[in-house]
């Protein structure tokens, strides 16, 4: 466990965001520096890392804090309503437009507009968004009156927008207009010191909301959780804690309470940490090859020489296992058994 000490000031300043790892403390510092700049921001990171929370923290720390924070998912809007959602429309602009409706830009006037999954925005809309950012004005669908706005834009994406630009999916001019200040949120597997504080935070929350009485997690359970890759990041961890609280209700969460998938992937993350290096050094390639050979032999021994099962045990293809057996000349009697 890391010996880093959480910054209590950040806990008060960014409610709902838990982090004491070096990477997160750097992001907290950056948020403080850029909050009042009014510069456009692009926040990238894997799904579930908390991009939206950071966007809201920037808004709360800025001089726009008393104005609206409007969030819109660019990839979840029906194609025929995209322009109306962003720019609004006047009465009679299209079939079904029985009343005038303000768009997200108008609703966010004076505040912050958060464009979630900006990379999924249609290219024809990208041109119109660029114009609004450059001229700070727009016309509602079906309208002739120009509306001026004062909006700060924070764009979120789980994809690499620079790669999207190279592929022609995202406009280069819009990218540079938006990406004045880039922020990359680290994955949960990159911020291991935050796992226990996050677990404690979610446990307190769900004990209260679910009327449960979980005392905590055993050290063995926490160890497995630190080894897990967390492909769903903080969202996955939150969902897991909620599930365990609902099912367990009281007492301590142990290893046996964890889902099999987590226990399996945690075992897969095993590393020979107890190995000591000799004083005169070591040949890394030879050591790695010997370690792999040993694992192959043990898996075949455990599965009685059945290569298909051994390959499944090692999470590799059977053909890959066969190639490695030939490479390492594993000709022990055990390996000569007729296998399926």
C-alpha positions, 0 to 999 in steps of 0.5 A: 500500500502506498504511503502517500497521504491524501490531500484533505483540501482536495476532498473538500474542493472536489466532492465525490472524487477520491484520489491520493495517487501521484497521478490524481494529485497532479490532475487536482493541481491542474484543475485548480490552475485552469479552472478560471482560464475560460480555455476550452478543454479536452478530457480523455480517458478510458470509460469509467475513469471519471472524466465527467466528474473532473469536468464538473470539478473544473466548472465548480472551481471556475467563476462560472460556478453559479451558472449552468453546467449542461451535459450532452452525449454527442453519440446518443442523439437521434440524427434528425434531432442533432441540430435542434438539440445543440441550437434549439428550434423555433415553432414550426421549424419542422414537423412536430415543432409545435413550440420553440425550444432552446438548445444546449448552447443557449441553456449553457449561456454564461456557464459550461457546456460538456460535450461527452463522446465528442469523437462520435459527433457527425462531421457535418455537425462538427463544422457548425460547432466550430463556427459557434466556437469561433464566432460565439453566435448561432441561429436556431433551426428555422430561425433568422435571429442570431443568438450570442452566447458566452459558453466554455466548452469541455469535451470528453472522449474515451478515444484518441482524438488525434488518431481520429483526426489522422483517420479523417473521422474528426476535423483537425480545425475543431480539434485544435479549437477544442484542445487548448488544454488536454487532460488525460485521466489515468486508468484505475490499474495505474492508480493502485494507491486509490483502490482502498480509499475508493473502496472505503468511500463507496462502502460508506455510501452504500452502507448508508443508501442500502441500509447495510452494515459491512465493516470492511474488506479483508486484507486478502480480498483487498490484495486480490482487488489491487491485482485486478486489471479493472477494465471498467475502471472506477465505475466497475469498482463502484458497481462491485462494492454495491453488489457485495454490500447488497448481497452480504448485508453485514460483516466483513467482505472476504475473498470468498465473497468476490466474484469468480472472474475477479479471483481468476484474473487476480490469480492470472496477475501472479508474479514471482515477487519472492525471487531474489537476484544473485549478487553477480547478476542474471540473464533476463532472457534465460530467466524468463524462458525458464519461468515460462517453461516451468509454468508450461510443465506445471500446467501439463502436470496439473491437467494430466498432460491434456494440452487443450486443458493446459492451454485453457489453464494458461489462457493461451491457444492450444497451437501456441502451447504446442509451439512452446513445448517444442521450443523448450524441448519439454520431453519429460514422460508426462509430456509424451502422453497422448493428449486430445 
